[in-house]
Amino acid sequence: MKLGHIPSQHTVREAVAASLQSGASLRQIASRLGFSTRSLQRHLAASGTCHSAIVAEVRLATACRLLTETDEKVSRIALLLGYTGPTSFSRSFMRLMKIQPASYRRQRRK
């Protein structure tokens, strides 16, 4: 990426999605896009968002897709999304969606 080129939120989301399993840290994403962490933070703030919000959005969208479209175990999905384990994934999913991952899967597959 050329210096001075401002990454779109879509580009940042793609970089986050590609890095979920390894944690998708701000440093990783900034490096992948050719920015310093501070520059990326400024660009995201200027567009009304932040790294952690994008990571949460990408994780949730990916979790919903994997729960609906695959038979992956919840523990495997948690690892694919970069959570430390299925408990932290389930807590996060429950907080955002107000339903347990397994229940979400059952409802969406009916």
trRosetta pair geometry for C-beta under 8 A, 3 or more apart (Angstrom, degrees):
i j d omega theta_ij theta_ji phi_ij phi_ji
1 5 5.4 -132 177 69 93 130
1 7 7.0 -17 -149 -76 157 98
1 33 5.6 0 11 179 156 60
1 34 3.9 -170 55 35 101 136
1 35 7.6 -32 87 -39 137 82
2 5 4.6 90 67 -20 83 121
2 34 7.8 74 13 113 10 154
3 34 7.5 -114 -76 144 56 117
6 43 5.3 175 -149 -138 91 123
7 11 4.3 -123 -169 84 95 130
7 12 5.4 109 128 -53 126 87
7 15 7.9 -17 -171 -5 151 137
7 33 5.1 -27 -67 -164 150 140
7 35 7.2 -98 -10 -27 122 138
7 40 7.3 -1 33 -126 129 87
7 43 6.3 85 43 133 81 153
8 11 4.7 103 53 2 76 99
8 12 7.2 -142 96 -1 44 85
9 12 5.5 -53 -148 39 37 112
9 13 6.2 43 150 -24 68 104
9 44 7.6 99 -100 -125 83 78
9 47 5.9 -159 -55 132 106 149
9 49 6.4 73 -115 34 123 147
9 54 6.9 -155 -160 -105 89 123
10 13 5.6 -52 -147 34 30 113
10 14 6.5 32 153 -20 63 103
11 14 5.7 -51 -151 33 32 112
11 15 6.5 30 151 -16 64 105
11 33 6.8 101 139 -118 113 120
12 15 5.7 -55 -150 37 34 111
12 16 6.3 36 151 -20 66 105
12 29 6.5 51 -153 179 81 128
12 33 7.0 -17 -97 -68 69 152
12 40 7.6 133 -112 -163 120 109
12 44 6.8 96 -107 -91 171 107
12 51 7.9 -119 -180 -111 129 66
12 54 5.6 -38 124 -165 116 165
13 16 5.6 -53 -146 36 32 113
13 17 6.3 35 154 -22 65 105
13 54 5.8 -130 -87 -167 71 109
13 57 7.2 -59 -117 94 111 117
13 58 5.5 170 -154 -80 81 115
14 17 5.7 -52 -146 35 31 112
14 18 6.4 28 155 -16 64 107
15 18 5.8 -57 -148 39 30 110
15 19 6.3 8 158 -3 64 117
15 29 4.9 110 124 -142 124 84
15 32 4.8 152 -151 100 119 137
15 33 5.7 -53 -77 -54 163 101
16 19 6.0 -76 -146 49 28 99
16 20 6.7 58 155 -65 66 79
16 24 4.8 56 -151 -151 72 130
16 29 6.0 1 -76 -102 71 129
16 54 5.6 -175 -37 132 160 106
16 55 5.5 -148 -155 -96 133 63
16 58 4.7 162 110 11 123 166
17 20 6.1 -16 -151 -27 31 112
17 58 5.2 -135 -71 -165 77 129
17 62 6.7 157 -129 -69 93 131
18 32 7.5 160 81 -160 125 157
19 22 5.5 -71 -167 56 71 99
19 23 7.0 -45 154 67 95 53
19 24 4.3 128 103 -93 101 67
19 25 7.8 -100 148 23 133 54
19 28 5.2 151 -162 131 150 133
19 29 6.3 -143 38 -75 156 76
19 32 6.7 -128 -53 -36 134 155
20 23 7.8 150 -176 27 26 9
20 24 5.2 2 -95 -39 41 123
20 55 7.9 146 -109 -150 80 85
20 58 6.8 -144 -79 124 117 118
20 59 6.7 147 -134 -91 122 78
20 62 6.8 -65 -79 46 170 171
20 80 6.8 31 109 149 121 59
20 81 5.4 -57 169 -145 125 39
20 82 4.7 -132 171 -22 64 114
21 79 7.0 30 -137 147 89 69
21 80 5.7 -45 -89 -151 98 41
21 81 7.6 17 -83 -17 55 7
21 82 5.8 -155 -115 -69 15 79
22 28 6.8 164 104 -130 112 161
22 82 7.0 -35 53 -105 20 109
23 28 6.7 129 82 -4 94 150
23 82 5.2 148 -95 -153 30 125
24 28 6.3 -129 -143 74 23 131
24 29 6.3 38 -170 -53 69 109
24 55 5.2 150 115 -119 133 111
24 58 7.6 -170 -142 76 165 139
24 82 5.9 -102 8 -44 99 171
25 28 4.6 98 56 4 80 102
25 29 7.0 -155 91 -3 42 86
26 29 5.9 -59 -146 40 30 107
26 30 6.0 30 157 -19 66 110
26 37 5.1 72 134 -143 108 107
26 40 6.8 172 -172 86 89 132
26 41 7.1 22 -162 -65 134 97
26 51 4.6 5 -98 -161 96 173
27 30 5.9 -56 -142 39 26 110
27 31 6.2 26 158 -18 63 110
27 37 5.5 -36 -91 -77 61 122
28 31 5.9 -62 -150 38 25 110
28 32 6.2 27 155 -21 64 109
29 32 5.6 -53 -146 35 31 113
29 33 6.3 13 159 -5 65 112
29 40 6.6 143 107 -176 99 162
29 51 6.6 166 52 -135 149 113
30 33 6.1 -70 -148 47 27 100
30 35 4.6 -95 -160 82 81 87
30 36 6.1 -14 171 143 135 15
30 37 4.6 -130 -14 -87 166 52
30 39 7.2 121 -147 61 115 87
30 40 4.2 -128 -102 -10 95 144
31 34 7.6 41 -175 -70 29 27
31 35 7.9 -101 -60 55 22 55
33 40 6.6 107 67 -98 135 121
35 39 4.4 -133 -172 85 105 116
35 40 4.4 126 104 -55 139 91
35 43 7.3 -76 -139 5 162 137
36 39 4.6 93 52 5 83 103
36 40 7.1 -154 85 -5 43 84
37 40 5.9 -58 -152 38 31 109
37 41 6.3 34 152 -21 66 107
38 41 5.6 -53 -148 35 32 114
38 42 6.4 34 153 -20 65 104
39 42 5.7 -54 -150 35 32 112
39 43 6.4 31 153 -18 66 105
40 43 5.7 -54 -147 37 33 111
40 44 6.2 30 156 -16 67 107
40 51 7.1 58 127 -72 114 113
41 44 5.9 -58 -146 39 28 108
41 45 6.1 29 156 -20 65 109
41 50 7.1 15 -143 -139 76 83
41 51 6.8 -53 -97 -23 75 111
42 45 5.7 -56 -145 37 29 112
42 46 6.3 31 155 -22 64 107
43 46 5.7 -55 -150 34 29 113
43 47 6.7 12 155 -5 63 108
44 47 6.0 -67 -152 45 33 100
44 49 5.2 -80 -180 85 91 78
44 50 5.4 109 127 -113 128 32
44 51 6.2 166 24 -48 176 62
44 54 7.2 -97 -138 -21 132 130
45 48 7.6 60 -176 -64 31 15
45 49 7.6 -124 -88 65 28 36
45 50 6.5 32 -78 -85 71 80
49 53 5.0 -129 -166 77 92 134
49 54 6.0 85 149 -51 132 93
50 53 5.0 94 56 8 74 104
50 54 7.3 -145 95 -4 38 89
51 54 5.9 -63 -152 38 30 108
51 55 6.3 29 154 -19 68 106
52 55 5.6 -50 -144 36 34 112
52 56 6.3 36 155 -20 65 105
53 56 5.7 -54 -149 36 31 112
53 57 6.4 32 153 -19 64 106
54 57 5.6 -53 -147 36 33 112
54 58 6.2 28 157 -16 67 107
55 58 6.0 -58 -145 40 28 107
55 59 6.1 30 157 -20 64 109
56 59 5.8 -55 -144 37 27 112
56 60 6.3 24 159 -17 63 109
56 96 7.5 173 180 -91 106 142
57 60 6.0 -60 -148 38 26 107
57 61 6.2 20 158 -14 64 110
58 61 5.9 -56 -143 40 29 108
58 62 6.0 26 159 -16 65 112
59 62 5.9 -63 -146 41 25 108
59 63 6.0 28 156 -23 65 109
59 81 5.0 86 -142 -167 92 117
59 82 7.3 -93 -103 45 115 103
59 92 7.5 -25 127 134 138 141
60 63 5.6 -52 -143 35 29 113
60 64 6.4 29 158 -18 64 105
60 93 7.5 149 -119 -114 78 69
60 96 5.6 -107 -107 133 131 159
60 97 7.5 161 -149 -51 110 104
61 64 5.9 -54 -150 35 29 110
61 65 6.4 26 153 -16 63 108
62 65 5.7 -56 -148 39 32 111
62 66 6.1 27 157 -15 67 109
62 80 7.6 -140 146 121 127 108
62 81 6.1 162 93 -101 125 100
63 66 5.9 -59 -144 41 28 106
63 67 6.1 25 159 -18 65 110
63 77 6.2 93 -129 167 75 123
63 81 6.0 11 -70 -79 94 150
63 89 7.4 171 -115 -170 132 106
63 93 6.0 -142 154 -100 155 115
63 101 7.0 -90 176 -118 114 113
64 67 5.9 -57 -143 39 26 109
64 68 6.1 15 161 -11 63 115
64 97 7.9 154 -83 -90 103 142
64 104 7.3 -92 -120 157 72 137
64 108 8.0 148 -168 -79 81 162
65 68 6.1 -67 -145 43 25 104
65 69 5.6 -16 174 14 67 121
66 69 6.6 -68 -118 53 21 86
66 70 5.1 -33 -161 33 63 120
66 72 5.6 -36 177 44 108 132
66 77 5.0 154 116 -120 142 114
66 80 7.0 147 -100 80 164 146
67 70 7.6 -29 -67 51 8 79
67 74 7.9 30 -102 -99 98 79
67 77 6.8 35 -65 -113 77 165
67 101 5.8 -139 -104 -169 137 88
67 104 5.6 26 140 101 153 110
67 105 4.4 -118 178 -82 96 91
67 108 6.9 94 117 40 98 144
68 105 6.8 -156 -78 -124 43 63
68 108 4.5 -75 -110 132 97 146
68 109 7.0 -180 -144 -64 61 78
72 76 4.6 -119 -178 86 100 124
72 77 5.2 121 113 -57 123 87
72 80 7.4 -9 172 -7 158 144
73 76 4.6 94 59 5 82 102
73 77 7.1 -147 95 -5 43 85
74 77 5.5 -52 -147 37 35 114
74 78 6.4 44 152 -26 65 101
74 86 5.3 81 120 -141 97 116
74 89 6.9 175 170 97 90 133
74 90 6.8 41 169 -71 135 100
74 101 5.1 124 -122 98 120 141
74 102 6.3 -61 -54 -60 137 86
75 78 5.6 -47 -152 29 32 116
75 79 6.9 29 151 -15 62 103
75 85 7.4 -23 -139 -168 83 67
75 86 4.3 -56 -98 -59 67 126
76 79 5.8 -55 -153 37 35 110
76 80 6.3 36 150 -20 67 107
77 80 5.5 -54 -145 37 33 113
77 81 6.2 23 158 -12 66 111
77 89 6.7 143 102 177 90 157
77 101 7.3 177 77 -169 147 150
78 81 6.1 -68 -150 43 25 104
78 83 4.3 -73 -172 63 84 123
78 84 8.0 -46 160 66 113 31
78 85 5.9 18 140 160 146 22
78 86 4.5 -146 -17 -90 156 51
78 88 7.1 115 -157 65 121 80
78 89 3.5 -125 -111 -21 98 149
78 90 7.7 -38 -84 -28 124 72
79 82 7.8 57 -177 -62 31 19
79 83 7.1 -84 -71 57 28 75
81 89 6.4 109 62 -116 132 117
83 86 7.5 106 102 -82 132 21
83 88 4.7 -177 -173 89 111 107
83 89 4.1 -174 38 -63 171 89
83 92 7.0 -146 -104 16 130 139
84 88 5.1 61 46 15 90 149
85 88 5.6 95 56 13 69 97
85 89 7.1 -129 105 -2 37 95
86 89 5.4 -58 -145 41 36 114
86 90 5.9 37 158 -22 71 107
87 90 5.8 -54 -144 36 28 109
87 91 6.3 29 156 -19 63 106
88 91 5.7 -51 -145 36 32 113
88 92 6.3 31 156 -17 64 108
89 92 5.9 -61 -150 39 28 109
89 93 6.1 26 156 -17 66 111
89 101 7.1 11 130 -42 102 147
90 93 5.7 -55 -141 40 29 111
90 94 6.0 31 158 -21 65 110
90 100 6.3 3 -159 -146 102 82
90 101 5.8 -100 -111 0 75 112
91 94 5.8 -58 -146 38 26 112
91 95 6.3 28 155 -22 63 107
92 95 5.7 -54 -149 33 29 113
92 96 6.5 14 159 -7 64 110
93 96 6.2 -67 -148 45 28 102
93 97 5.6 -19 173 22 69 119
93 99 7.8 -62 141 81 94 60
93 100 7.3 72 102 -153 115 33
93 101 5.0 36 110 -63 164 92
93 104 7.3 -106 166 -5 124 148
94 97 6.8 -68 -116 57 19 82
94 98 7.0 55 -175 -114 55 16
94 99 6.8 -142 -121 72 62 19
94 100 5.8 2 -88 -89 103 53
94 101 7.9 -78 -53 -27 76 70
97 104 6.2 8 139 -86 151 137
99 103 5.0 -122 177 89 99 118
99 104 4.9 124 109 -65 120 88
99 107 7.4 -35 175 7 156 144
100 103 4.5 85 60 10 88 107
100 104 6.9 -150 91 -10 43 86
101 104 5.5 -54 -147 33 31 115
101 105 6.4 34 155 -21 65 103
102 105 5.6 -50 -151 32 33 114
102 106 6.6 32 152 -18 64 104
103 106 5.7 -53 -148 36 34 111
103 107 6.3 32 155 -18 67 106
104 107 5.9 -58 -148 38 28 109
104 108 6.2 19 159 -14 65 113
105 108 6.1 -65 -146 41 25 106
105 109 6.2 14 162 -14 64 116
106 109 6.2 -68 -146 39 25 105
106 110 7.2 41 156 -43 60 95
107 110 6.3 -43 -162 0 32 114
